């Protein structure tokens, strides 16, 4: 594919690095230094120019563009650049990243002729909200076509090994000592402090929480959010809208004032500029049910999360902005939620990698991938029995009427789902297998 990426920041760089392996990628940015950094590491075409200027795109007007991705840091620039590029180039598909949720409506998509709008702040704040429904979970993923969910749970440190009946759900991954693996379904050993990934229906997975020694008394009503940036305010708003009592901590007085205006006085805004060390005691933060460190600084988020854990708060969450800190956060017993930039990158890659035939999503900090293929009425696989791929590091099932079956034990019917979980090393092989069925 011929791909254009406008914006040479962290998201643009990572997209270019991944996509340039198999596609022709052009990166456009007005910042020549950012372009130079990308060219030092990646073999791409770099164009230094204003993405809102029609002349910038005239340089490559002889190319048909399969995909246009706008990921600059300014919403208006992303929207305008997609419109300007459309006037010069023939573009098959456009993906635009936006910060403001107010742009999230069909009129914006139609007027700017955009195929997919990505709202990373919304993605990250919704991930926090899902923890209200699953207070004992570390993370929850939902999927098209099925009610089955992927729920990760941290096993207690005093857990005693036991055998789990997996007839209603499946264990499809374990992260242990910062390493992820997919266990043999017939021989699964769960150890203390494992992060276990369960795939199944909500009611079936919740039943096993007590067996894993997970605190069953958590009821999230009192919340603390650190960070008055866009994400922190968005998280505070969602929690408040859900009926929770929320305190938002921010050291910048101007951000406090902006947050108070946006939140309409429904959230207690606390300026921490002059008492950052005694804040847990002075503001009774230790009584909170959940603590969310939502700044753009991972090291700061880790420090505040450890302070929150030391104060006795049961559910401590940190926003992860740099994947280098992902493993450390997990090892410290902190619940990790993708930050806006990582969310944007993953969502865009999922959009690119998914098709009408197969849905693809990453999990466990992109250490693993799930593939879902639906059997449509015109599928050649109807009435077929599929031999499961003999590939290490995978788990493959069939979902029929919201029940899980071994794939090689069923004759496929309309609306069946083939579901495959793969480690990073196995994902390319399993992707080839599932598409070639």
Secondary structure as GFF3:
##gff-version 3
##sequence-region A 1 437
A	DSSP	beta_strand	2	6	.	.	.	ID=ss1
A	DSSP	alpha_helix	10	19	.	.	.	ID=ss2
A	DSSP	beta_strand	24	29	.	.	.	ID=ss3
A	DSSP	alpha_helix	32	41	.	.	.	ID=ss4
A	DSSP	beta_strand	45	48	.	.	.	ID=ss5
A	DSSP	alpha_helix	54	58	.	.	.	ID=ss6
A	DSSP	beta_strand	64	70	.	.	.	ID=ss7
A	DSSP	alpha_helix	75	88	.	.	.	ID=ss8
A	DSSP	beta_strand	90	97	.	.	.	ID=ss9
A	DSSP	three_ten_helix	101	103	.	.	.	ID=ss10
A	DSSP	alpha_helix	106	111	.	.	.	ID=ss11
A	DSSP	beta_strand	116	118	.	.	.	ID=ss12
A	DSSP	alpha_helix	120	133	.	.	.	ID=ss13
A	DSSP	beta_strand	139	143	.	.	.	ID=ss14
A	DSSP	beta_strand	146	154	.	.	.	ID=ss15
A	DSSP	beta_strand	169	176	.	.	.	ID=ss16
A	DSSP	beta_strand	179	181	.	.	.	ID=ss17
A	DSSP	beta_strand	195	200	.	.	.	ID=ss18
A	DSSP	alpha_helix	202	207	.	.	.	ID=ss19
A	DSSP	three_ten_helix	210	212	.	.	.	ID=ss20
A	DSSP	beta_strand	222	226	.	.	.	ID=ss21
A	DSSP	alpha_helix	230	241	.	.	.	ID=ss22
A	DSSP	beta_strand	245	250	.	.	.	ID=ss23
A	DSSP	alpha_helix	253	263	.	.	.	ID=ss24
A	DSSP	beta_strand	268	271	.	.	.	ID=ss25
A	DSSP	alpha_helix	279	282	.	.	.	ID=ss26
A	DSSP	three_ten_helix	285	287	.	.	.	ID=ss27
A	DSSP	beta_strand	290	293	.	.	.	ID=ss28
A	DSSP	alpha_helix	298	311	.	.	.	ID=ss29
A	DSSP	beta_strand	315	320	.	.	.	ID=ss30
A	DSSP	three_ten_helix	323	325	.	.	.	ID=ss31
A	DSSP	alpha_helix	326	331	.	.	.	ID=ss32
A	DSSP	beta_strand	335	338	.	.	.	ID=ss33
A	DSSP	alpha_helix	340	353	.	.	.	ID=ss34
A	DSSP	beta_strand	358	363	.	.	.	ID=ss35
A	DSSP	beta_strand	368	374	.	.	.	ID=ss36
A	DSSP	beta_strand	394	400	.	.	.	ID=ss37
A	DSSP	beta_strand	403	406	.	.	.	ID=ss38
A	DSSP	three_ten_helix	407	409	.	.	.	ID=ss39
A	DSSP	beta_strand	417	423	.	.	.	ID=ss40
A	DSSP	alpha_helix	427	435	.	.	.	ID=ss41
###
